Amino acid sequence: MAGRQYSALTTLGFGALAFNSGLAIYKSWGDAVSVAFVLAADAALALLFLCLREFERARGRAAATNRNIKAAVWALTTLLTAMFVSRVAPLMPPVVAAVVWVMAVATAGGGFWAFFLN
């Protein structure tokens, strides 16, 4: 059971995330899209945390297991990047929005290169 305990910093981080998410949901309660965005982002962040924790524990296991965990981490980070860019870019002037999207694609591509090609 000792391997399942979380550090105080992890607990504090999830508490801050839950509090912030609760405030965001409260402030956007009439807007179903915004509430769904907050809930989806929280779910993706929680899954990402669990994947990263499993990745740390997977040292010495089969390469296929590590590759699957890396794929999940990359997919979740790319999803979160696309989610946040899709909310931020429309608020920018068109040229800046295009730069934001290019940076997001470059980040996802760089993550893919670092995880799978390097």
Buried (B, 14 or more C-beta within 10 A) or exposed (E): EEEEEEEEEEEEBBEEBEEEBEEBBEEBEEEEEBBEBBEEBBEBBEBBBEBBBBBEEBEEEEEEEBEBBBBBBBBBBBBBBBBBBEEBBEEEEEEEBEEBBEEBBEBBEEBBEEBEEE
